[in-house]
Amino acid sequence: MICDCKEKPDNLSAASTQKIVVITGPTATGKTALGVELAKLLGGEVVSADSMQVYKHMDIGTAKPGDDEMQGIPHHLLSIVEPWDTYSAARYVADASQCIGEIFNRNKIPILVGGTGLYIESLLSGRSFSARADDELRKAFEAEYDLLGGTEMLKKLSSFDPLSAERLYANDKRRVVRAFEVFETTGKTISQHDLETKALPPRYAATKVALTYSDRAELYAKIDSRVDSMISSGLEREVLSLLEMGVKSDTTAMQAIGYKEMASALSGATEMVSAIEKIKMESRRYAKRQLSWLRRDDKLRWINWNKHADILGCAQRLAEDYEKK
């Protein structure tokens, strides 16, 4: 759910003094369960930080928590946009900031839970997303990309933003197009824009924890087991329903792991067994990328599970630590 309250949060200029908790980590590590238990102890509400759980009708493949998992704890930013819509980090920061402000106004503790590192970093950093082009300009750059190709677009980008041209990959259409958008609308390179926003003070004082397993093989086994559970819970039916609703296979939502592979199987392009194995493989690769992203942050407190996750014990320790600060 999204926040019901519509009033503006109080005293946003002092937001960096407001304390929130962040629970992140790769997929299948117990973030949802820990967030709920900690919310019960602290009197908190959960704000999702998952780029795919924002979409309606996409529950199984995104591991969206159900009512039984929420245990009566309010959860925000779940199922707020249609699957044919595009959702961005900019929209997330706006939505999450409003939610967090309203939670503080209710004298509750916001607990940010999810594994989309870009969303979390953008929200906490105070990053500005004012440099946004309109749809027509974006479509024009996308058409140019499709015509010239990524390599040629990077050559053009290097003429005014060599840092980004060196950093970006030719096949990363979205980020390449974004670099052109920012320069066209602001006269600044996206490299400069990023440096300026990184210099801003943090939006919140955050206690951040990241969950994983000490044994990488154990993490991968948990991921494989989760995929098997998704399949048995009806992922095929969920993807078929989306396609029958008219959701195109090239939309952002349908590029999510699990949906893309299942749609391919349903179209007859791949065998179902192969699609399921690919979902597992891509999920493991995604977890590896999540870990790489998170390890850049030296302020994260890592919680390394052994074979079994001690959710209740961990929640108690985190609650005690939060109360001491």
C-alpha positions, 0 to 999 in steps of 0.5 A: 500500500502507499501512504494514505495521508496526504499532508506534507511531511513536517520540517524536511530541512531537518530530515537528516536528524531523523532516524530510520532503519534500513534492512537490505541485502541480496534476494532470499536472505530474510529481509521481509521477516526481519523488517516485520519483527523489528517493526513490532519491537520499535513501533515501526512501519515498513517502506519497501525498497524493491523496484519490482514490488511497486507493480500491481499484479506481480506478487509471486515473482517479486516475492511480495509479502502477503498479509500473513507475512506482514503480520499487521505491520503497515507496508508502503510502496507495494502495488502502486503502479500498473505493470505497463507503467515505467517506475524510476528512482526519481519517482521512488525518492519522491514517493518514499520521502513522502511516506517516511515523512508521514510515518514520522508525523505518526510518531512511528519509525520508518523501516526501509526494507529491500534490495534495490541498492540504487533506490536506497542510495538515492533516497538516503543521499539526498540526491536531486532528480530535477534534471528530467526530460519530457517523454518526447525528448527521451523517445528522440534519444532512444530512437537515435540510439536504435538507429546508430547503436550503443557504440556510436552513441558512446562516441558522441557522448565522449565529445561532451562527457568523456567520464560517462562515456568511459564508465557506461556500457554500449548495451546499457541503453537506458543509462546512455540515453539518460546521459544525453537527457541530462546534458540537453536539459541542464547543460551539465554532464551527468558526471557533474550532476552526480558529483553535485548531488553526492555532495549534498547532506544525507536526507536521513540518519540511517542505521543500515544493516545488510543480510547475507549468508556466510557460505555463498553456496547456502545463499544460492541454495536458498535462492533456488528453493525460492524459485521452486516455491514461486513455480509451485505457487503459480508463477506461470499463471501470474505471467500468463495473466499479465500477458492476457492483460496486454502487458507487453514483453518489452515493458520494464516490469516484464524484464524482471527476473522470472517474468522475462524467462517465463514469458519466453517459455509461454511463447514457445521460444524456450522449454519450461524446464530451461526457463526455470533453470535460467530463472535460478541462474539469473537470480543467483547472478543478481544476488552477486551483483547486489553484494558487489553494490552493497560492499561499496558502502563501508557504513553497512553493518553486515549480518552473516547468517549460517545455515539458519537465519536467527530473525527473532534474535537479530531483531531484538539486538537491532532494536536494542542498538537503535534505542541506545543511539 
